[in-house]
Amino acid sequence: MITGEIKSKIDQIWNAFWSGGISNPLEVMEQMTYLLFIRRLDEIQITKEKKANRLKNEVEHPIFTPEQDHLRWSKFITLGDAATLYNTVANEVFPFIKNLGAEDDSTYSHHMKDARFTIPNAPLLTKVVDLLADVPMDDKDTKGDIYEYMLGKIASAGQNGQFRTPRHIIKMIVELMQPKPTDTICDPACGKGFLVAASEYLNEHHSIEIFANPEAAKRFSSDTFFGYDFDSTMLRIGSMNMMLHGVENPSIENRDSLSEAHSHIESKYSLILANPPFAGSLDNESCAKNIQAVVKTKKTELLFLALFLRLLKTGGRAAVIVPDGVLFGSSKAHKDLRQKIVEEQKLEAIISMPSGVFKPYAGVSTAIMIFTKTMSGGTDKVWFYDMQADGYSLDDKRNELDAFKHENNNIPDIIARFKNLEAESTRKATEQSFMVDKADIAANGYDLSINRYKEVVYEQVEYEAPSKILADLEALEQDILKGMATLKELLK
């Protein structure tokens, strides 16, 4: 997470927008994202130039031509005149980023068609640019942390809070699933950062493979990442974020994933990473019939699970965040869906997370469900883990704790144990993680809550005999009476 100093700087920028007349939190974030994007493009160009200088070559695939040099962040922030700065950014820089990739009809250019530069005047732009220039971006995680912090501010303002998933939780889920260059990765409720984190993982662990040849690089850029959402602003922000991570043409579409209009998409993806909307309700008429065929319900958290089963290829994997109610809900829809996942697919793990993970924006208890689509069963034992700490305090402040202590951060332990599940079979239900046989799950009505199977060991407490306790009480009473008698004597 970002430091208090950077938070303070982002808060100042946020407040500058509000005092400058832009009060819609989503619009504030969109305009800030444009400026961050412009700054990042210049940083990429500088890196290209340094590499070219070292190799005594021309700059490969420059973002800015010599004629466009004045559009670079490092150039226009030195303009002393506010009016000139505003004119340059509004009439030249913004059209430049809006039309990037237009000749290739990329996903980015498609979503940028309706983008608008809405900073109303030169003084506000100058103030925001000055403040943003003062935010250090050397740490590669800082940009993502800034996005997360801004999404959190949107949630605290009461709008679009469903978009926010803590980055360290996203990175843990991606680390658990270990995406491969051959995967087709989908987030059907995108905007939360799963696709960006998956691209970072692939760049870090498989860069040789994904850039081995032009065909492999094209597959990484165009045929690996898929996302759906129906908020155009978040789609633009998501496209910009993916482009900055080297994914120039992901398939990020404006789409209601649950609607009948898109019910034709089936068995397409090998990996789904998602945190779908909780506690929503959808009319039967609005929902695709082939999703309703899997589970008859109006609850979005159940409908999205059914959607994941439909979208996955056979052999495809899913790691999704669900509210605890999905694990133990007693309705027919809850039980039927859990039974389908346990009996017809391969349920691998349930990682129970503490309710403080989503604070201060929500206090809901959640879990991570990991399964593989087989359509022929395969569940033998299910791994349960009781996460009690994620490296941050579980109150509204979410202060960072000493991550090297297990009691403060279970995430390294979760990743290590999940990668060696065979060793977990000997652990007892009294420990933090353990295996449960499918037969036991079936016998418990397919209840998947960890508390159903976790055994609590109570320490035996020995009490003294009642006669001894009464004798002690009598002695105490005598002492009290003696003390009162002494006080009376003193008061005479």
N, C-alpha and C positions, 0 to 999 in steps of 0.2 A: 504494500500500500504506500501511497505517496506521503511525504513528510508533512509535518504541520506547516512548514514554511511555504511549500508549494501549494498546499490547500489554501493558505491565506492569500496567495497571489491569485489563484483561480477564483476565490470568493470576491476579491477586489474587481476582477474582470467581470464576473457575474453581476455584481452590484452596479458597475459602470453601465452595463447594458440596461439594467432596470431603470436606473436614474436617467438614462438617455432615451427612454421611451419604448424599449423592447421588453415587454413583460411576459410574453409567452415563453415558458422554460424550454420548450422544444425548439423554438426559433432561436433562442439564445445559443443553445448547443449547436444548432446547425451553422450559424454564422461563425461561432468559435472554431468549429470543425473546418470550415473553409480556410480560415487563416492558418490553423495548424497544418492543414494539407499543403498550402502554399509554402509554408516554412519547411516542411519535410521534403518537398520537391527540390528545393534549393540545396538542402543537405545532401540529397542523393546526387545532384549534379556536382557538388563540391567533391564528393567521394570519387565520382567518375573522373573528374579532372585531375585529382591527385594520383589516381592509378595511371592515367594516361601520361602524366609528367614523369612518373617513375619508369615507365616502360618506353618513354620517348615516342609515344604513338598519338594518333588522333583520339579524341573522346568518342567512345563507342555509344551509339544510340543516345545522343544528348537530348535532355528534356527541353533545354532552352537553346535556340540558335543564337549566333552573335547579335542578330537584329532584335532578339527578345531578351537580351541581357538585362535591360532595365526593369523587366518584370519579376526579377528574382527578389526574394525576401531580403537578402543581404544588401541589395541595392536600394530598394525603395524605402527601407526603414531609415536610411540616412538622409532622406529628403527633408529639408528643414521647414518647408512651407506646407502647412496642413492642407490647404486647398489643392496643391499639386499632388500630394500623397493620395488624397481622396479620389481625385480625377484618375490617377494612375491605377489604383486598385479597382475602383468601380467600373471604369470604362475600358481597361486593358487587361489587368491581371485576372479579374473574375471571368470575363469572357474567354480568356486563355484556358483556365482550368475547366470551364464548362464544356469547351469543345475538344478537350484532350480525348484522343481515341475515336473521334467522330467518324474519321475516314474508315475505321474498321467496324463501325457500328457495335462497339463493345457494350457490355453490361453497364459499365460506368457511364458511358456517354448517353445510354438510353435513360438511366435514372437522373442524369444531370439536365435533361432537356427542360424540365420544369423548375430547375433551381433558380432562386432569386437572391440577389444581394440586397439585403434590407437594412443595412446600417445607414441611418438617415442623414448623417451629417459628418463633416470633416473633424470637428472636435472629438466626437465619440470614437471615430475610427482611430484617430491619432492616439487617444488615451489607451484604447484596447491594444493597439499594436505595440505601444511602449511597454505596457504591462506584460504582454505575451512574450515580448523579446527578452524579458527579464526572467522567464521561467526556464530553468536548466533542462535540457533534453538529452544529456549525454548517456544516461542509463536507458538501455533499450526497453525496459519495462515501464518507464515513466509515462510514455504516451498512452499505453493501454490503461495504466492506473488513472491517468487524467480522464480518459473516456469513462471509466468505471465511476469515478467520483462525480463527474457531471451527470451521468445517468442516475446516480443516487440522489443528486439534487433535484432532478426531475421527479423522482419518486416522492421525495419529501414535499414537493409542491403539489402532490396529489394527482399527477398525470403520468401515465405510462410506466408505473413502477414495476410492471411485469418484465420490463426489458433488462433489469439489472440482475446479474448473477456475479457474485464475487470472483475476481480473476483467479485467485488461488484455488478456488473450488473448481473452476473451469479447467485450469491447468492440471489439477489432480485427476480429473475425469479423463482428460486427453492422455495423460501419462498411463492411466490404467488400461486404456484401450489400445495404445501404441499403434496409431494409424500407419498404414503402409502406402507407398507410392501407387500401388495398384487399386487402392480403395476409391470408391465413389462415396463421398462424405456429405451427409445432408443434415441440416437443421430446419425442420418444418415450421419453426416459430422463431426465426432468426432475429438478430439484433442484440444478442447477448454475448457474443465473442467466441463461441465455440469454433466457428469456421476459421477465425483469425488464429486462435490457439492451435488448431490442428495444422494450419499452414506453417506456423512457427516450429512446431514439433517436426514436421517433415523436412523443413529447411535445416534444422539442427542435426537430425539423425539420418537423413537420406539425401543430402544435397547432391552427392555424386550421382545417385541414380536418377533423381528428377531433372538434373541438368546434363545427363550423359550425352544427349543428342537433341536436335531440334524437335523431334517427335515427342520425346519424353518431356521436354520443357513445355511444349504446347499442351500436352495432356494435363500437366500440373496446373497450367494457367487457365485452361478452358474446360476440362472434363473431369475435374476432381471434386470441386466444391459446389454444393447446391443449397440454396436457402430460399425460404418463402416468408413473406410478411405482407400485411396490407397497409402499412404506414409508409408513405412515400419518403418522408424525411429520414426515417430509420434505414430505409433501403439505400438512400443516397449516402448516408454516413457509413453504412456497412460496405458499400462499393468502394468508397474512398479508402476505408481502412484496409480492405483486401488488396487494393491496388498498391498501397504503401508497403505491403508485405510480399510484393512480387507476383501477386495473382491478378493478372490484368483483365481476365474475362471470365469470372465465376458466373455460374447460372443463379443469379439472385433475382427473383421474380416477385412482382406484386400479385399476391395470390392469397385467398382464404383457403388454407390447407384442408379444412373440413367440409368445404362446400361441394355440392353435387357437380358443379361446373368443372372441377378438377379431379373427379373420381376415377378418371381413366388411367391415372398414373399408378402403376402397381409393380412390385418386385423389381425396383430399379436401383436401389442403393445397397452398398455393402456395410456401411457404418452410419448410424444415426446418433447424434449427440444433441441433447435438447433439454431445455427447461420450459415445458409448455405452460400456458396460462392456467392458474389454479382458480377454483371456486367460480368458474363461469358457468353459464347455462345457455344451451342452444336449442332452438325449436327443431322438432323433427323434420319440418319442411326445409329447413336451412342446411341440414346435414346430409352428406352423401349416403346413399342407400347401402352401399357396400361397407360403409363403416357401421351403420346401424345394424347390419346383418351380423357383425362380430359382437357388438354389445348394444343392447337397447337401453339408451339412457340419454339424458340431456346434459350431463355433467362433462365439462370440457376436459378435465383431467383424465377421465376414462376414455372419452372419444379420441383423444390424442394417442393414448396407448394403442387403441385399436387401429388408428391410422399408421402408427409405426409398424405394426405387424403387416399391414397392407403394403407399405412402401418398401420394406426390406426384401432383398433377394433371399432365396433359400441359402442358408449359411451366413447371412448377414447378421451383424451384431448391433446391439443398442445399449447405450448408457444414458439413462434419463433420470431427471430429478422429479420425484412425485411427492405430493403431500402425504403425510402419514395415513390419512383416511383411506387412501387407495389400498393400503396394506391390510387394513382390518375392517373396512366398511362392511356392514352386515346386509346391505341391499342385495337383491338378486343379481343386479348388474355388476356390483363389486365382486361377488363370489364367482360368478360365471367367467369374468375376465381373468381373475387370478387363476382359476382352474385351467383355462385355455393356455395360459402362459406356462404353468407348471406341467401340465399333462401333454400338451401338443407341441410345445417349444422346449428349449433348454434354458431354464432359469439358473443363472450362475451365482449371483450375489445380491445381497441386500445390505447396503451400508447406511445405517441409521445416523442422521446428523442432528446435532443439538439445535434447539429452536433459535438460539442467538445468532446462527450463521447469517441470517438475512436482516438482522437488526442494523440500523434503527428503523428500517423501512417496513419490516414485517417481522412478526414473531412466530410465524407458522413453523411447526415441526415437519421436517422433510426427510426423505431418504433417497439414495441413489439405487436404481434398479438396473441390473446388468443381465441381459439375456441374448440368446442366439435364436434366430428363426430357423426351425428345422422342418416344421409341419409334420414331424413324425416322433415327437417326444425327445427324450434324451436327458431330462432332469434326473439326476441320481441323488446328489447331495447339494444343498444350497449353503453357500458361505454367508454367514452373518457377521457384521462388525459393528460394535457399539462405539461410534466416534463420540468422544466426550470433549475434544478440544481441537481447534483448527489453527492455532497459532496466534489468535487474537482474543481479547476479552469478549465475553458473550453478553455484555451489556450494550447500551446504546452508543457508548463511546468507541467500542471496537478498537482498543489500543493494542498495538503489536506487543507480543510477549516474547520471552526467550524461546526461540523456536527449537533450540537444541535439547530442551527438556521434553521428555515424552508426555508428561502430564500437561504440558502447554500446547503440544502439537502432535496429533496422531497421524497426520497425513503421510510422513515418510514411512511409518509402520504399516499403514493401509496399503501403500504401493508395494512395499517389499513383500508383504504377506500374500497379496493378490497374485503376484508373479510366481509364487511358490505354494499354490493351494494344496498340493499333495501333503505338505508338512502340517497343514491345518487339521487333518483328519484325526490327529491324536489329541487335539485340545478339547478341554471340557467346557460344558455350557456355563460354567462359573467364570470363565475367562472372558477377555474383551472381544475375542473373535472365536468362532467355532463353526462346525458343520452340522447341518440338520438333514436327516434322511427325508427323501420325498414322501415316504410312507407316513412319517410323523406329521408332515405338513398337510397331507390329505386327511389324516385322522382329525386334524384341528380345523377342518372346514376351509383349508387353503389360506388360513390366516398367515400373513407374512410379517407381522410385527415382531421385532426382536424380543420384546418382553414376554411373548407367548412361550419362548423357548429358553430364554436366559434364566439360569438358576442363581438365586441369591443365597449366599451363605451367611447365616446369622450367627453372630458370636453368642455362645451360651453365657448367660449372666447368672451368677449364683447370688441369691439373696440370703440374708441372715434369717434365722428362725423368728417367727412372729413374737415369741416370748422375749427374745433378746432385744428386738426392736422396741417392744413395749417398755422393757426395763430401761433402755436408753432414754426413751421419752420421759419416763418418770424422773430419771436423774436430771435431765435437762430442766424439767419443770421445777424440781427442788432448787436448782441453781438460780432460776429466774426468781423464785419466791424469796430466796435469800438476798438476792440483789435488790429487790423491791423493798425488803425490810431495811436494808442498809440505807437506801435513799431516804426512806421515811425518817429514820433517825437523824440524818443530816439536815432535813428540812425543819426539824423542831426548833 
